[in-house]
Amino acid sequence: MRALARTLGTRPVLLAGRGEVADVAASYGFKKVLTTGQLAAALPTALPFRAREELGGSRPGPAGPCPVRDLGWGSEQQPIAAALVMTDPHDW
């Protein structure tokens, strides 16, 4: 992940995983992190089947500006550069 952060660290990336994936990604050097929970909160229709809580989905993420609505991540000007899955082997 550190090698990827050297290439993608200043570009928006979408993270999937359980737990504090945004904090872990920041520790690797990623600066513009969007979690699946934040994406679902910003665009509820992106989760068409059930409410996120019903599925036990990830929390929306830290308080502050919404990366999608307020910062424009995922827009034509700042497209998402990569989708990364972060997990520990015990989750496999």
PDB file with one MODEL, atoms N, CA, C and O in Angstrom:
MODEL        1
ATOM      1  N   MET A   1       0.818  -1.198   0.000  1.00  0.00           N
ATOM      2  CA  MET A   1       0.000   0.000   0.000  1.00  0.00           C
ATOM      3  C   MET A   1       0.866   1.269   0.000  1.00  0.00           C
ATOM      4  O   MET A   1       0.503   2.275  -0.608  1.00  0.00           O
ATOM      5  N   ARG A   2       1.991   1.209   0.674  1.00  0.00           N
ATOM      6  CA  ARG A   2       2.870   2.397   0.672  1.00  0.00           C
ATOM      7  C   ARG A   2       3.358   2.720  -0.741  1.00  0.00           C
ATOM      8  O   ARG A   2       3.466   3.889  -1.111  1.00  0.00           O
ATOM      9  N   ALA A   3       3.651   1.681  -1.527  1.00  0.00           N
ATOM     10  CA  ALA A   3       4.080   1.905  -2.911  1.00  0.00           C
ATOM     11  C   ALA A   3       2.955   2.543  -3.718  1.00  0.00           C
ATOM     12  O   ALA A   3       3.205   3.439  -4.525  1.00  0.00           O
ATOM     13  N   LEU A   4       1.727   2.096  -3.511  1.00  0.00           N
ATOM     14  CA  LEU A   4       0.592   2.714  -4.192  1.00  0.00           C
ATOM     15  C   LEU A   4       0.398   4.152  -3.745  1.00  0.00           C
ATOM     16  O   LEU A   4       0.041   5.011  -4.550  1.00  0.00           O
ATOM     17  N   ALA A   5       0.629   4.416  -2.477  1.00  0.00           N
ATOM     18  CA  ALA A   5       0.467   5.779  -1.955  1.00  0.00           C
ATOM     19  C   ALA A   5       1.460   6.739  -2.594  1.00  0.00           C
ATOM     20  O   ALA A   5       1.165   7.925  -2.747  1.00  0.00           O
ATOM     21  N   ARG A   6       2.631   6.240  -2.969  1.00  0.00           N
ATOM     22  CA  ARG A   6       3.593   7.119  -3.655  1.00  0.00           C
ATOM     23  C   ARG A   6       3.044   7.580  -4.995  1.00  0.00           C
ATOM     24  O   ARG A   6       3.325   8.698  -5.427  1.00  0.00           O
ATOM     25  N   THR A   7       2.266   6.736  -5.656  1.00  0.00           N
ATOM     26  CA  THR A   7       1.690   7.066  -6.953  1.00  0.00           C
ATOM     27  C   THR A   7       0.329   7.742  -6.837  1.00  0.00           C
ATOM     28  O   THR A   7       0.038   8.686  -7.573  1.00  0.00           O
ATOM     29  N   LEU A   8      -0.502   7.266  -5.921  1.00  0.00           N
ATOM     30  CA  LEU A   8      -1.889   7.718  -5.836  1.00  0.00           C
ATOM     31  C   LEU A   8      -2.182   8.595  -4.618  1.00  0.00           C
ATOM     32  O   LEU A   8      -3.326   9.000  -4.412  1.00  0.00           O
ATOM     33  N   GLY A   9      -1.185   8.885  -3.829  1.00  0.00           N
ATOM     34  CA  GLY A   9      -1.390   9.543  -2.540  1.00  0.00           C
ATOM     35  C   GLY A   9      -2.098  10.881  -2.570  1.00  0.00           C
ATOM     36  O   GLY A   9      -2.769  11.233  -1.600  1.00  0.00           O
ATOM     37  N   THR A  10      -1.973  11.640  -3.645  1.00  0.00           N
ATOM     38  CA  THR A  10      -2.615  12.959  -3.705  1.00  0.00           C
ATOM     39  C   THR A  10      -3.861  12.965  -4.588  1.00  0.00           C
ATOM     40  O   THR A  10      -4.446  14.017  -4.843  1.00  0.00           O
ATOM     41  N   ARG A  11      -4.260  11.783  -5.049  1.00  0.00           N
ATOM     42  CA  ARG A  11      -5.464  11.671  -5.888  1.00  0.00           C
ATOM     43  C   ARG A  11      -6.567  10.983  -5.093  1.00  0.00           C
ATOM     44  O   ARG A  11      -6.266  10.175  -4.215  1.00  0.00           O
ATOM     45  N   PRO A  12      -7.844  11.280  -5.373  1.00  0.00           N
ATOM     46  CA  PRO A  12      -8.933  10.614  -4.660  1.00  0.00           C
ATOM     47  C   PRO A  12      -8.938   9.107  -4.917  1.00  0.00           C
ATOM     48  O   PRO A  12      -8.822   8.653  -6.056  1.00  0.00           O
ATOM     49  N   VAL A  13      -9.075   8.346  -3.830  1.00  0.00           N
ATOM     50  CA  VAL A  13      -9.214   6.895  -3.932  1.00  0.00           C
ATOM     51  C   VAL A  13     -10.438   6.467  -3.126  1.00  0.00           C
ATOM     52  O   VAL A  13     -10.757   7.064  -2.098  1.00  0.00           O
ATOM     53  N   LEU A  14     -11.112   5.437  -3.602  1.00  0.00           N
ATOM     54  CA  LEU A  14     -12.265   4.868  -2.916  1.00  0.00           C
ATOM     55  C   LEU A  14     -11.793   3.644  -2.150  1.00  0.00           C
ATOM     56  O   LEU A  14     -11.133   2.769  -2.710  1.00  0.00           O
ATOM     57  N   LEU A  15     -12.135   3.587  -0.862  1.00  0.00           N
ATOM     58  CA  LEU A  15     -11.715   2.468  -0.012  1.00  0.00           C
ATOM     59  C   LEU A  15     -12.901   1.618   0.391  1.00  0.00           C
ATOM     60  O   LEU A  15     -13.945   2.131   0.793  1.00  0.00           O
ATOM     61  N   ALA A  16     -12.728   0.322   0.278  1.00  0.00           N
ATOM     62  CA  ALA A  16     -13.696  -0.636   0.788  1.00  0.00           C
ATOM     63  C   ALA A  16     -12.990  -1.450   1.860  1.00  0.00           C
ATOM     64  O   ALA A  16     -11.808  -1.770   1.733  1.00  0.00           O
ATOM     65  N   GLY A  17     -13.712  -1.775   2.901  1.00  0.00           N
ATOM     66  CA  GLY A  17     -13.138  -2.579   3.974  1.00  0.00           C
ATOM     67  C   GLY A  17     -13.856  -2.325   5.275  1.00  0.00           C
ATOM     68  O   GLY A  17     -14.714  -1.447   5.370  1.00  0.00           O
ATOM     69  N   ARG A  18     -13.498  -3.097   6.267  1.00  0.00           N
ATOM     70  CA  ARG A  18     -14.121  -2.974   7.583  1.00  0.00           C
ATOM     71  C   ARG A  18     -13.192  -2.246   8.531  1.00  0.00           C
ATOM     72  O   ARG A  18     -11.971  -2.283   8.380  1.00  0.00           O
ATOM     73  N   GLY A  19     -13.778  -1.593   9.495  1.00  0.00           N
ATOM     74  CA  GLY A  19     -12.968  -0.916  10.494  1.00  0.00           C
ATOM     75  C   GLY A  19     -12.574   0.473  10.056  1.00  0.00           C
ATOM     76  O   GLY A  19     -13.261   1.105   9.254  1.00  0.00           O
ATOM     77  N   GLU A  20     -11.479   0.936  10.581  1.00  0.00           N
ATOM     78  CA  GLU A  20     -11.022   2.310  10.354  1.00  0.00           C
ATOM     79  C   GLU A  20     -10.128   2.406   9.121  1.00  0.00           C
ATOM     80  O   GLU A  20      -8.961   2.783   9.220  1.00  0.00           O
ATOM     81  N   VAL A  21     -10.686   2.060   7.955  1.00  0.00           N
ATOM     82  CA  VAL A  21      -9.877   2.015   6.740  1.00  0.00           C
ATOM     83  C   VAL A  21      -9.315   3.391   6.362  1.00  0.00           C
ATOM     84  O   VAL A  21      -8.221   3.472   5.805  1.00  0.00           O
ATOM     85  N   ALA A  22     -10.042   4.466   6.655  1.00  0.00           N
ATOM     86  CA  ALA A  22      -9.543   5.809   6.321  1.00  0.00           C
ATOM     87  C   ALA A  22      -8.286   6.121   7.129  1.00  0.00           C
ATOM     88  O   ALA A  22      -7.329   6.684   6.596  1.00  0.00           O
ATOM     89  N   ASP A  23      -8.283   5.764   8.395  1.00  0.00           N
ATOM     90  CA  ASP A  23      -7.107   5.999   9.234  1.00  0.00           C
ATOM     91  C   ASP A  23      -5.913   5.164   8.771  1.00  0.00           C
ATOM     92  O   ASP A  23      -4.781   5.647   8.741  1.00  0.00           O
ATOM     93  N   VAL A  24      -6.175   3.928   8.417  1.00  0.00           N
ATOM     94  CA  VAL A  24      -5.100   3.048   7.944  1.00  0.00           C
ATOM     95  C   VAL A  24      -4.529   3.594   6.640  1.00  0.00           C
ATOM     96  O   VAL A  24      -3.311   3.646   6.469  1.00  0.00           O
ATOM     97  N   ALA A  25      -5.402   4.000   5.722  1.00  0.00           N
ATOM     98  CA  ALA A  25      -4.942   4.547   4.444  1.00  0.00           C
ATOM     99  C   ALA A  25      -4.111   5.813   4.666  1.00  0.00           C
ATOM    100  O   ALA A  25      -3.092   6.010   4.003  1.00  0.00           O
ATOM    101  N   ALA A  26      -4.534   6.656   5.580  1.00  0.00           N
ATOM    102  CA  ALA A  26      -3.767   7.872   5.891  1.00  0.00           C
ATOM    103  C   ALA A  26      -2.383   7.509   6.425  1.00  0.00           C
ATOM    104  O   ALA A  26      -1.402   8.184   6.115  1.00  0.00           O
ATOM    105  N   SER A  27      -2.301   6.453   7.221  1.00  0.00           N
ATOM    106  CA  SER A  27      -0.995   6.057   7.759  1.00  0.00           C
ATOM    107  C   SER A  27      -0.056   5.573   6.660  1.00  0.00           C
ATOM    108  O   SER A  27       1.164   5.640   6.813  1.00  0.00           O
ATOM    109  N   TYR A  28      -0.614   5.087   5.551  1.00  0.00           N
ATOM    110  CA  TYR A  28       0.198   4.671   4.407  1.00  0.00           C
ATOM    111  C   TYR A  28       0.605   5.852   3.531  1.00  0.00           C
ATOM    112  O   TYR A  28       1.536   5.746   2.734  1.00  0.00           O
ATOM    113  N   GLY A  29      -0.099   6.985   3.682  1.00  0.00           N
ATOM    114  CA  GLY A  29       0.252   8.162   2.892  1.00  0.00           C
ATOM    115  C   GLY A  29      -0.810   8.657   1.940  1.00  0.00           C
ATOM    116  O   GLY A  29      -0.566   9.596   1.183  1.00  0.00           O
ATOM    117  N   PHE A  30      -1.995   8.045   1.956  1.00  0.00           N
ATOM    118  CA  PHE A  30      -3.082   8.520   1.105  1.00  0.00           C
ATOM    119  C   PHE A  30      -3.681   9.785   1.717  1.00  0.00           C
ATOM    120  O   PHE A  30      -3.979   9.816   2.911  1.00  0.00           O
ATOM    121  N   LYS A  31      -3.855  10.819   0.912  1.00  0.00           N
ATOM    122  CA  LYS A  31      -4.337  12.114   1.402  1.00  0.00           C
ATOM    123  C   LYS A  31      -5.812  12.363   1.091  1.00  0.00           C
ATOM    124  O   LYS A  31      -6.477  13.096   1.824  1.00  0.00           O
ATOM    125  N   LYS A  32      -6.333  11.768   0.023  1.00  0.00           N
ATOM    126  CA  LYS A  32      -7.719  11.995  -0.413  1.00  0.00           C
ATOM    127  C   LYS A  32      -8.458  10.665  -0.424  1.00  0.00           C
ATOM    128  O   LYS A  32      -8.523   9.977  -1.443  1.00  0.00           O
ATOM    129  N   VAL A  33      -9.011  10.321   0.730  1.00  0.00           N
ATOM    130  CA  VAL A  33      -9.640   9.028   0.928  1.00  0.00           C
ATOM    131  C   VAL A  33     -11.153   9.195   1.016  1.00  0.00           C
ATOM    132  O   VAL A  33     -11.657  10.015   1.784  1.00  0.00           O
ATOM    133  N   LEU A  34     -11.866   8.406   0.222  1.00  0.00           N
ATOM    134  CA  LEU A  34     -13.322   8.354   0.238  1.00  0.00           C
ATOM    135  C   LEU A  34     -13.707   6.932   0.588  1.00  0.00           C
ATOM    136  O   LEU A  34     -13.309   5.998  -0.109  1.00  0.00           O
ATOM    137  N   THR A  35     -14.478   6.744   1.661  1.00  0.00           N
ATOM    138  CA  THR A  35     -14.887   5.397   2.040  1.00  0.00           C
ATOM    139  C   THR A  35     -16.219   5.056   1.385  1.00  0.00           C
ATOM    140  O   THR A  35     -16.955   5.941   0.947  1.00  0.00           O
ATOM    141  N   THR A  36     -16.516   3.770   1.325  1.00  0.00           N
ATOM    142  CA  THR A  36     -17.797   3.355   0.766  1.00  0.00           C
ATOM    143  C   THR A  36     -18.946   3.896   1.611  1.00  0.00           C
ATOM    144  O   THR A  36     -20.015   4.194   1.079  1.00  0.00           O
ATOM    145  N   GLY A  37     -18.739   4.027   2.923  1.00  0.00           N
ATOM    146  CA  GLY A  37     -19.766   4.606   3.793  1.00  0.00           C
ATOM    147  C   GLY A  37     -20.032   6.066   3.464  1.00  0.00           C
ATOM    148  O   GLY A  37     -21.183   6.501   3.452  1.00  0.00           O
ATOM    149  N   GLN A  38     -18.975   6.823   3.198  1.00  0.00           N
ATOM    150  CA  GLN A  38     -19.139   8.221   2.815  1.00  0.00           C
ATOM    151  C   GLN A  38     -19.842   8.334   1.468  1.00  0.00           C
ATOM    152  O   GLN A  38     -20.688   9.208   1.277  1.00  0.00           O
ATOM    153  N   LEU A  39     -19.497   7.463   0.548  1.00  0.00           N
ATOM    154  CA  LEU A  39     -20.133   7.471  -0.760  1.00  0.00           C
ATOM    155  C   LEU A  39     -21.623   7.167  -0.632  1.00  0.00           C
ATOM    156  O   LEU A  39     -22.450   7.828  -1.261  1.00  0.00           O
ATOM    157  N   ALA A  40     -21.965   6.173   0.177  1.00  0.00           N
ATOM    158  CA  ALA A  40     -23.373   5.826   0.379  1.00  0.00           C
ATOM    159  C   ALA A  40     -24.145   6.952   1.055  1.00  0.00           C
ATOM    160  O   ALA A  40     -25.307   7.193   0.727  1.00  0.00           O
ATOM    161  N   ALA A  41     -23.505   7.644   1.999  1.00  0.00           N
ATOM    162  CA  ALA A  41     -24.166   8.762   2.674  1.00  0.00           C
ATOM    163  C   ALA A  41     -24.387   9.932   1.722  1.00  0.00           C
ATOM    164  O   ALA A  41     -25.413  10.607   1.799  1.00  0.00           O
ATOM    165  N   ALA A  42     -23.433  10.177   0.826  1.00  0.00           N
ATOM    166  CA  ALA A  42     -23.536  11.297  -0.114  1.00  0.00           C
ATOM    167  C   ALA A  42     -24.488  10.989  -1.255  1.00  0.00           C
ATOM    168  O   ALA A  42     -25.173  11.883  -1.753  1.00  0.00           O
ATOM    169  N   LEU A  43     -24.536   9.737  -1.671  1.00  0.00           N
ATOM    170  CA  LEU A  43     -25.362   9.325  -2.809  1.00  0.00           C
ATOM    171  C   LEU A  43     -26.190   8.108  -2.420  1.00  0.00           C
ATOM    172  O   LEU A  43     -25.846   6.987  -2.797  1.00  0.00           O
ATOM    173  N   PRO A  44     -27.275   8.304  -1.675  1.00  0.00           N
ATOM    174  CA  PRO A  44     -28.060   7.161  -1.172  1.00  0.00           C
ATOM    175  C   PRO A  44     -28.521   6.209  -2.269  1.00  0.00           C
ATOM    176  O   PRO A  44     -28.673   5.015  -2.011  1.00  0.00           O
ATOM    177  N   THR A  45     -28.746   6.698  -3.477  1.00  0.00           N
ATOM    178  CA  THR A  45     -29.185   5.806  -4.549  1.00  0.00           C
ATOM    179  C   THR A  45     -28.068   4.885  -5.029  1.00  0.00           C
ATOM    180  O   THR A  45     -28.321   3.965  -5.807  1.00  0.00           O
ATOM    181  N   ALA A  46     -26.840   5.117  -4.578  1.00  0.00           N
ATOM    182  CA  ALA A  46     -25.732   4.222  -4.929  1.00  0.00           C
ATOM    183  C   ALA A  46     -25.865   2.880  -4.221  1.00  0.00           C
ATOM    184  O   ALA A  46     -25.182   1.920  -4.578  1.00  0.00           O
ATOM    185  N   LEU A  47     -26.740   2.806  -3.219  1.00  0.00           N
ATOM    186  CA  LEU A  47     -26.993   1.577  -2.471  1.00  0.00           C
ATOM    187  C   LEU A  47     -28.469   1.227  -2.654  1.00  0.00           C
ATOM    188  O   LEU A  47     -29.270   1.458  -1.748  1.00  0.00           O
ATOM    189  N   PRO A  48     -28.839   0.677  -3.803  1.00  0.00           N
ATOM    190  CA  PRO A  48     -30.248   0.569  -4.154  1.00  0.00           C
ATOM    191  C   PRO A  48     -31.044  -0.521  -3.454  1.00  0.00           C
ATOM    192  O   PRO A  48     -32.273  -0.455  -3.455  1.00  0.00           O
ATOM    193  N   PHE A  49     -30.415  -1.507  -2.866  1.00  0.00           N
ATOM    194  CA  PHE A  49     -31.163  -2.654  -2.394  1.00  0.00           C
ATOM    195  C   PHE A  49     -31.707  -2.524  -0.978  1.00  0.00           C
ATOM    196  O   PHE A  49     -32.873  -2.836  -0.733  1.00  0.00           O
ATOM    197  N   ARG A  50     -30.885  -2.071  -0.054  1.00  0.00           N
ATOM    198  CA  ARG A  50     -31.307  -1.931   1.337  1.00  0.00           C
ATOM    199  C   ARG A  50     -30.564  -0.776   1.971  1.00  0.00           C
ATOM    200  O   ARG A  50     -29.563  -0.289   1.446  1.00  0.00           O
ATOM    201  N   ALA A  51     -31.073  -0.352   3.100  1.00  0.00           N
ATOM    202  CA  ALA A  51     -30.379   0.693   3.860  1.00  0.00           C
ATOM    203  C   ALA A  51     -29.035   0.156   4.316  1.00  0.00           C
ATOM    204  O   ALA A  51     -28.914  -1.023   4.646  1.00  0.00           O
ATOM    205  N   ARG A  52     -28.032   1.008   4.335  1.00  0.00           N
ATOM    206  CA  ARG A  52     -26.678   0.615   4.737  1.00  0.00           C
ATOM    207  C   ARG A  52     -26.684  -0.038   6.128  1.00  0.00           C
ATOM    208  O   ARG A  52     -25.995  -1.034   6.353  1.00  0.00           O
ATOM    209  N   GLU A  53     -27.465   0.527   7.054  1.00  0.00           N
ATOM    210  CA  GLU A  53     -27.501  -0.007   8.422  1.00  0.00           C
ATOM    211  C   GLU A  53     -28.028  -1.434   8.425  1.00  0.00           C
ATOM    212  O   GLU A  53     -27.575  -2.267   9.211  1.00  0.00           O
ATOM    213  N   GLU A  54     -28.986  -1.718   7.545  1.00  0.00           N
ATOM    214  CA  GLU A  54     -29.573  -3.040   7.467  1.00  0.00           C
ATOM    215  C   GLU A  54     -28.524  -4.072   7.047  1.00  0.00           C
ATOM    216  O   GLU A  54     -28.565  -5.225   7.476  1.00  0.00           O
ATOM    217  N   LEU A  55     -27.592  -3.641   6.208  1.00  0.00           N
ATOM    218  CA  LEU A  55     -26.550  -4.534   5.724  1.00  0.00           C
ATOM    219  C   LEU A  55     -25.341  -4.586   6.642  1.00  0.00           C
ATOM    220  O   LEU A  55     -24.408  -5.351   6.401  1.00  0.00           O
ATOM    221  N   GLY A  56     -25.352  -3.775   7.697  1.00  0.00           N
ATOM    222  CA  GLY A  56     -24.202  -3.723   8.576  1.00  0.00           C
ATOM    223  C   GLY A  56     -23.021  -3.041   7.919  1.00  0.00           C
ATOM    224  O   GLY A  56     -21.871  -3.379   8.201  1.00  0.00           O
ATOM    225  N   GLY A  57     -23.291  -2.081   7.045  1.00  0.00           N
ATOM    226  CA  GLY A  57     -22.236  -1.399   6.293  1.00  0.00           C
ATOM    227  C   GLY A  57     -21.378  -0.519   7.165  1.00  0.00           C
ATOM    228  O   GLY A  57     -21.661  -0.317   8.346  1.00  0.00           O
ATOM    229  N   SER A  58     -20.333  -0.002   6.571  1.00  0.00           N
ATOM    230  CA  SER A  58     -19.389   0.831   7.314  1.00  0.00           C
ATOM    231  C   SER A  58     -20.006   2.167   7.688  1.00  0.00           C
ATOM    232  O   SER A  58     -20.947   2.634   7.048  1.00  0.00           O
ATOM    233  N   ARG A  59     -19.468   2.764   8.720  1.00  0.00           N
ATOM    234  CA  ARG A  59     -19.930   4.072   9.163  1.00  0.00           C
ATOM    235  C   ARG A  59     -19.583   5.110   8.119  1.00  0.00           C
ATOM    236  O   ARG A  59     -18.659   4.918   7.330  1.00  0.00           O
ATOM    237  N   PRO A  60     -20.325   6.221   8.109  1.00  0.00           N
ATOM    238  CA  PRO A  60     -20.051   7.246   7.111  1.00  0.00           C
ATOM    239  C   PRO A  60     -18.639   7.801   7.153  1.00  0.00           C
ATOM    240  O   PRO A  60     -18.170   8.312   6.135  1.00  0.00           O
ATOM    241  N   GLY A  61     -17.954   7.731   8.250  1.00  0.00           N
ATOM    242  CA  GLY A  61     -16.590   8.240   8.312  1.00  0.00           C
ATOM    243  C   GLY A  61     -16.498   9.447   9.222  1.00  0.00           C
ATOM    244  O   GLY A  61     -17.469   9.810   9.886  1.00  0.00           O
ATOM    245  N   PRO A  62     -15.335  10.065   9.252  1.00  0.00           N
ATOM    246  CA  PRO A  62     -15.130  11.170  10.174  1.00  0.00           C
ATOM    247  C   PRO A  62     -15.997  12.374   9.832  1.00  0.00           C
ATOM    248  O   PRO A  62     -16.370  12.590   8.679  1.00  0.00           O
ATOM    249  N   ALA A  63     -16.307  13.152  10.868  1.00  0.00           N
ATOM    250  CA  ALA A  63     -17.083  14.372  10.653  1.00  0.00           C
ATOM    251  C   ALA A  63     -16.252  15.346   9.837  1.00  0.00           C
ATOM    252  O   ALA A  63     -15.023  15.272   9.817  1.00  0.00           O
ATOM    253  N   GLY A  64     -16.922  16.234   9.183  1.00  0.00           N
ATOM    254  CA  GLY A  64     -16.231  17.217   8.357  1.00  0.00           C
ATOM    255  C   GLY A  64     -16.888  17.303   7.005  1.00  0.00           C
ATOM    256  O   GLY A  64     -17.987  16.785   6.808  1.00  0.00           O
ATOM    257  N   PRO A  65     -16.224  17.950   6.073  1.00  0.00           N
ATOM    258  CA  PRO A  65     -16.830  18.100   4.752  1.00  0.00           C
ATOM    259  C   PRO A  65     -17.015  16.752   4.062  1.00  0.00           C
ATOM    260  O   PRO A  65     -16.199  15.844   4.217  1.00  0.00           O
ATOM    261  N   CYS A  66     -18.085  16.639   3.309  1.00  0.00           N
ATOM    262  CA  CYS A  66     -18.336  15.418   2.538  1.00  0.00           C
ATOM    263  C   CYS A  66     -17.409  15.424   1.328  1.00  0.00           C
ATOM    264  O   CYS A  66     -17.455  16.364   0.534  1.00  0.00           O
ATOM    265  N   PRO A  67     -16.568  14.403   1.162  1.00  0.00           N
ATOM    266  CA  PRO A  67     -15.638  14.391   0.034  1.00  0.00           C
ATOM    267  C   PRO A  67     -16.324  14.463  -1.327  1.00  0.00           C
ATOM    268  O   PRO A  67     -15.762  15.008  -2.277  1.00  0.00           O
ATOM    269  N   VAL A  68     -17.530  13.918  -1.426  1.00  0.00           N
ATOM    270  CA  VAL A  68     -18.229  13.907  -2.710  1.00  0.00           C
ATOM    271  C   VAL A  68     -18.894  15.252  -2.971  1.00  0.00           C
ATOM    272  O   VAL A  68     -18.623  15.901  -3.981  1.00  0.00           O
ATOM    273  N   ARG A  69     -19.762  15.664  -2.061  1.00  0.00           N
ATOM    274  CA  ARG A  69     -20.532  16.895  -2.275  1.00  0.00           C
ATOM    275  C   ARG A  69     -19.695  18.152  -2.090  1.00  0.00           C
ATOM    276  O   ARG A  69     -19.789  19.073  -2.901  1.00  0.00           O
ATOM    277  N   ASP A  70     -18.877  18.213  -1.040  1.00  0.00           N
ATOM    278  CA  ASP A  70     -18.185  19.445  -0.684  1.00  0.00           C
ATOM    279  C   ASP A  70     -16.803  19.597  -1.317  1.00  0.00           C
ATOM    280  O   ASP A  70     -16.366  20.717  -1.581  1.00  0.00           O
ATOM    281  N   LEU A  71     -16.121  18.496  -1.561  1.00  0.00           N
ATOM    282  CA  LEU A  71     -14.757  18.570  -2.083  1.00  0.00           C
ATOM    283  C   LEU A  71     -14.656  18.184  -3.558  1.00  0.00           C
ATOM    284  O   LEU A  71     -13.612  18.376  -4.180  1.00  0.00           O
ATOM    285  N   GLY A  72     -15.734  17.641  -4.116  1.00  0.00           N
ATOM    286  CA  GLY A  72     -15.749  17.306  -5.538  1.00  0.00           C
ATOM    287  C   GLY A  72     -15.002  16.047  -5.923  1.00  0.00           C
ATOM    288  O   GLY A  72     -14.722  15.841  -7.104  1.00  0.00           O
ATOM    289  N   TRP A  73     -14.668  15.190  -4.956  1.00  0.00           N
ATOM    290  CA  TRP A  73     -13.978  13.953  -5.293  1.00  0.00           C
ATOM    291  C   TRP A  73     -14.941  13.047  -6.050  1.00  0.00           C
ATOM    292  O   TRP A  73     -16.098  12.898  -5.659  1.00  0.00           O
ATOM    293  N   GLY A  74     -14.478  12.464  -7.098  1.00  0.00           N
ATOM    294  CA  GLY A  74     -15.329  11.644  -7.948  1.00  0.00           C
ATOM    295  C   GLY A  74     -15.950  12.448  -9.081  1.00  0.00           C
ATOM    296  O   GLY A  74     -16.761  11.922  -9.843  1.00  0.00           O
ATOM    297  N   SER A  75     -15.578  13.709  -9.198  1.00  0.00           N
ATOM    298  CA  SER A  75     -16.081  14.558 -10.279  1.00  0.00           C
ATOM    299  C   SER A  75     -15.152  14.460 -11.486  1.00  0.00           C
ATOM    300  O   SER A  75     -14.113  13.801 -11.430  1.00  0.00           O
ATOM    301  N   GLU A  76     -15.533  15.119 -12.571  1.00  0.00           N
ATOM    302  CA  GLU A  76     -14.662  15.133 -13.749  1.00  0.00           C
ATOM    303  C   GLU A  76     -13.336  15.810 -13.444  1.00  0.00           C
ATOM    304  O   GLU A  76     -12.307  15.429 -14.002  1.00  0.00           O
ATOM    305  N   GLN A  77     -13.343  16.812 -12.565  1.00  0.00           N
ATOM    306  CA  GLN A  77     -12.120  17.520 -12.221  1.00  0.00           C
ATOM    307  C   GLN A  77     -11.219  16.697 -11.299  1.00  0.00           C
ATOM    308  O   GLN A  77      -9.995  16.800 -11.371  1.00  0.00           O
ATOM    309  N   GLN A  78     -11.821  15.886 -10.441  1.00  0.00           N
ATOM    310  CA  GLN A  78     -11.056  15.059  -9.497  1.00  0.00           C
ATOM    311  C   GLN A  78     -11.598  13.633  -9.508  1.00  0.00           C
ATOM    312  O   GLN A  78     -12.198  13.193  -8.527  1.00  0.00           O
ATOM    313  N   PRO A  79     -11.395  12.906 -10.607  1.00  0.00           N
ATOM    314  CA  PRO A  79     -11.935  11.547 -10.674  1.00  0.00           C
ATOM    315  C   PRO A  79     -11.279  10.626  -9.655  1.00  0.00           C
ATOM    316  O   PRO A  79     -10.145  10.850  -9.231  1.00  0.00           O
ATOM    317  N   ILE A  80     -12.004   9.600  -9.275  1.00  0.00           N
ATOM    318  CA  ILE A  80     -11.455   8.597  -8.371  1.00  0.00           C
ATOM    319  C   ILE A  80     -10.399   7.818  -9.144  1.00  0.00           C
ATOM    320  O   ILE A  80     -10.685   7.238 -10.191  1.00  0.00           O
ATOM    321  N   ALA A  81      -9.183   7.810  -8.623  1.00  0.00           N
ATOM    322  CA  ALA A  81      -8.046   7.211  -9.321  1.00  0.00           C
ATOM    323  C   ALA A  81      -7.997   5.694  -9.165  1.00  0.00           C
ATOM    324  O   ALA A  81      -7.483   4.993 -10.036  1.00  0.00           O
ATOM    325  N   ALA A  82      -8.533   5.189  -8.054  1.00  0.00           N
ATOM    326  CA  ALA A  82      -8.468   3.750  -7.803  1.00  0.00           C
ATOM    327  C   ALA A  82      -9.488   3.370  -6.746  1.00  0.00           C
ATOM    328  O   ALA A  82      -9.874   4.193  -5.916  1.00  0.00           O
ATOM    329  N   ALA A  83      -9.917   2.129  -6.783  1.00  0.00           N
ATOM    330  CA  ALA A  83     -10.738   1.541  -5.732  1.00  0.00           C
ATOM    331  C   ALA A  83      -9.869   0.494  -5.045  1.00  0.00           C
ATOM    332  O   ALA A  83      -9.381  -0.436  -5.687  1.00  0.00           O
ATOM    333  N   LEU A  84      -9.681   0.650  -3.746  1.00  0.00           N
ATOM    334  CA  LEU A  84      -8.806  -0.232  -2.985  1.00  0.00           C
ATOM    335  C   LEU A  84      -9.598  -0.988  -1.931  1.00  0.00           C
ATOM    336  O   LEU A  84     -10.496  -0.429  -1.300  1.00  0.00           O
ATOM    337  N   VAL A  85      -9.268  -2.248  -1.744  1.00  0.00           N
ATOM    338  CA  VAL A  85      -9.873  -3.062  -0.692  1.00  0.00           C
ATOM    339  C   VAL A  85      -8.821  -3.230   0.390  1.00  0.00           C
ATOM    340  O   VAL A  85      -7.716  -3.707   0.131  1.00  0.00           O
ATOM    341  N   MET A  86      -9.177  -2.832   1.613  1.00  0.00           N
ATOM    342  CA  MET A  86      -8.258  -2.974   2.742  1.00  0.00           C
ATOM    343  C   MET A  86      -8.886  -3.927   3.746  1.00  0.00           C
ATOM    344  O   MET A  86      -9.999  -3.705   4.223  1.00  0.00           O
ATOM    345  N   THR A  87      -8.160  -4.984   4.057  1.00  0.00           N
ATOM    346  CA  THR A  87      -8.667  -5.972   4.995  1.00  0.00           C
ATOM    347  C   THR A  87      -7.491  -6.682   5.649  1.00  0.00           C
ATOM    348  O   THR A  87      -6.374  -6.671   5.131  1.00  0.00           O
ATOM    349  N   ASP A  88      -7.756  -7.286   6.771  1.00  0.00           N
ATOM    350  CA  ASP A  88      -6.764  -8.099   7.467  1.00  0.00           C
ATOM    351  C   ASP A  88      -6.981  -9.557   7.082  1.00  0.00           C
ATOM    352  O   ASP A  88      -8.110  -9.942   6.781  1.00  0.00           O
ATOM    353  N   PRO A  89      -5.938 -10.374   7.083  1.00  0.00           N
ATOM    354  CA  PRO A  89      -6.102 -11.780   6.714  1.00  0.00           C
ATOM    355  C   PRO A  89      -7.147 -12.502   7.570  1.00  0.00           C
ATOM    356  O   PRO A  89      -7.780 -13.442   7.091  1.00  0.00           O
ATOM    357  N   HIS A  90      -7.338 -12.087   8.812  1.00  0.00           N
ATOM    358  CA  HIS A  90      -8.325 -12.810   9.632  1.00  0.00           C
ATOM    359  C   HIS A  90      -9.744 -12.584   9.134  1.00  0.00           C
ATOM    360  O   HIS A  90     -10.645 -13.321   9.535  1.00  0.00           O
ATOM    361  N   ASP A  91      -9.984 -11.582   8.264  1.00  0.00           N
ATOM    362  CA  ASP A  91     -11.305 -11.368   7.701  1.00  0.00           C
ATOM    363  C   ASP A  91     -11.566 -12.271   6.491  1.00  0.00           C
ATOM    364  O   ASP A  91     -12.703 -12.367   6.028  1.00  0.00           O
ATOM    365  N   TRP A  92     -10.535 -12.928   5.981  1.00  0.00           N
ATOM    366  CA  TRP A  92     -10.692 -13.757   4.794  1.00  0.00           C
ATOM    367  C   TRP A  92     -11.415 -15.006   5.180  1.00  0.00           C
ATOM    368  O   TRP A  92     -11.662 -15.863   4.332  1.00  0.00           O
TER     369      TRP A  92
ENDMDL
END
